[in-house]
Amino acid sequence: MSGLTESQLASFNENGYLVVPDYLTPEQTSSLIAETNTLLSSFDLSTHPLTQFTTGDDAQNPEKPHVGDDYFLTSGDKVRFFFEPDAFAIDKETGKTTLSRSKETAVNKIGHALHELSPPFESVTLSDRNAAIARSLGFRDPRVLQSMVICKQPGIGGAVPPHRDSEFLYTDAPSAVGWWIALQDAGPGNATLGMYRGSHRRADGGVARRFVRRVNKEGDACGTEFVGNDGPKFPRGLEVHDANGESEVEVLDVKAGSLVLIHGNVLHKSEKNTGDRSRFAYTFHVIEGADGWVYDERNWLQPPENGEGFSRLYK
């Protein structure tokens, strides 16, 4: 199974992202959509803690706290459901917060172990093709983690502020790469990705902050927060330019079944979905698991307690 071509790899290294059209077949894409719809319709709302997904990183809504309940923090080896904050309303009679729409159209994302617990998602994740792509990118022992479907529901799908993926899945040195697969067409006006071209190689493009578990006096996790990063800010071997300042933003037009590879240091975002169409995407991340790279124990997502660590991509 071949990986990236020389021209594709050069484009990825230069820009910090790469669009690979027709990465999935129409049959594979339909299978993942069907699985997503089954998961949305079958989960039990009566026992759900109604956890909303927010990193507390929204400049327009700074009062929204970071997500950090146990349902979220222990989701690394499970399939769990996180709601859009705008999918709730307060009942005038009871004062209780309830969903203002059906659960199927209220979920922000499904995560974070689809690649292990859902056969359709596992088949397109732990694959020979992805192993070949990882080899092209120079991974020695790639490990898969944080697999999820981002739903971007019509009218309420929340904006994702500019961020770098290595802020959330930090290794020393940074090594994360995201696989972002469009399950539905994603283009301008439909909350697609906005990529800051070349921002991963700017002098100010390092991992300056980290999204970590907040701990109490007893040392127990009690939420999440952003903290400054005092470790390495760039991957090893990355050629960093001296220039600072704004990068050009490319608003991607990605057809269903296409893959976007995202460098862990490249700045990217997505707007709120104000249209009438959902924008489902499946995404997972790969980090370096070889000796010499350390996955930080403060990261919000920690390896499963079974001791086997994150999923190996090389068989």
Secondary structure, DSSP 8 states (H G I E B T S, - for coil): -----HHHHHHHHHHSEEEETT-S-HHHHHHHHHHHHHHHHHS-GGG----B---S--TT-TTS----SHHHHT-TTSEEEEE-GGGEEE-TTT--EEESS-GGGTEEEEEEBHHHH-HHHHHHHS-HHHHHHHHHTT-SSEEEEEEEEE---TTTB--EEEE-GGGTS-EES---EEEEEESS-B-TTTT-EEEETTGGGSTT-S--EEEEEEE-TTS-EEEEEEEE--S--S-TT----S--S---EEE--B-TT-EEEEETTS-EEE--B-SSS---EEEEEEEE-STT-EE-TTBSS---TTSS-SEES--
